[in-house]
């Protein structure tokens, strides 16, 4: 399976908060850096067989990476009516 096909498949499996494949990639990249600096994986996976980028992507898809988005300028936060 090609990398772009795998990314499309993972994007379809993600939580509703991850509204685009770009957000998925950004989150996975930041988490991958944390893993490369010594953070422990948040999922059960053999880190000797999988690279940090793959582990990070799986963590994001499974909802193990928490994040917050900032509203656009001029747009009220989502919890305000």
C-alpha positions in Angstrom: 0.0 0.0 0.0 1.4 3.4 -1.0 2.0 6.0 1.8 -0.7 8.4 0.5 -3.2 5.5 0.4 -2.4 4.6 4.0 -2.7 8.2 5.0 -6.1 8.5 3.4 -7.3 5.3 5.2 -6.0 6.6 8.6 -7.7 10.0 8.0 -11.0 8.2 7.6 -10.5 6.3 10.9 -9.6 9.4 13.0 -11.7 11.1 15.6 -14.0 13.9 14.5 -11.7 16.5 16.2 -9.1 15.7 13.6 -10.8 17.5 10.8 -8.2 17.1 8.1 -5.2 15.0 7.1 -3.0 18.1 7.5 -3.9 18.3 11.2 -3.3 14.6 11.5 0.2 15.0 10.0 1.1 18.0 12.2 0.0 16.2 15.4 1.9 13.1 14.5 5.0 15.1 13.6 5.0 16.9 17.0 4.3 13.6 18.8 7.1 11.9 16.8 9.6 14.5 18.0 8.5 13.8 21.6 9.1 10.0 21.1 12.5 10.7 19.5 13.4 12.7 22.6 12.6 9.8 24.9 8.9 9.9 25.6 7.2 6.6 26.1 4.6 5.3 23.6 1.0 5.6 24.7 0.0 2.5 22.9 1.1 -1.1 23.1 3.5 -1.5 20.2 7.0 -2.9 19.7 9.1 0.3 19.4 12.1 -1.8 18.2 10.0 -2.8 15.1 8.3 0.6 14.4 9.7 4.0 13.8 8.6 6.9 16.0 6.7 8.4 13.1 4.5 5.3 12.7 4.0 5.0 16.5 3.0 8.7 16.7 0.5 8.3 13.8 -1.1 5.3 15.5 -1.3 7.2 18.8 -3.1 10.1 17.1 -5.5 7.9 15.2 -6.4 6.0 18.3 -7.1 9.2 20.2 -4.1 8.9 22.6 -2.7 12.4 21.8 -4.6 15.3 23.4 -4.6 18.7 21.7 -6.4 22.0 21.6 -7.1 24.2 18.6 -7.1 28.0 18.7 -10.0 29.8 17.1 -9.2 32.0 14.1 -8.8 35.7 14.8 -12.1 37.4 15.2 -13.9 34.1 15.7 -15.3 33.5 19.2 -14.2 30.3 21.1 -16.4 27.3 20.4 -17.8 27.3 24.0 -19.1 30.8 23.8 -22.5 31.5 22.2 
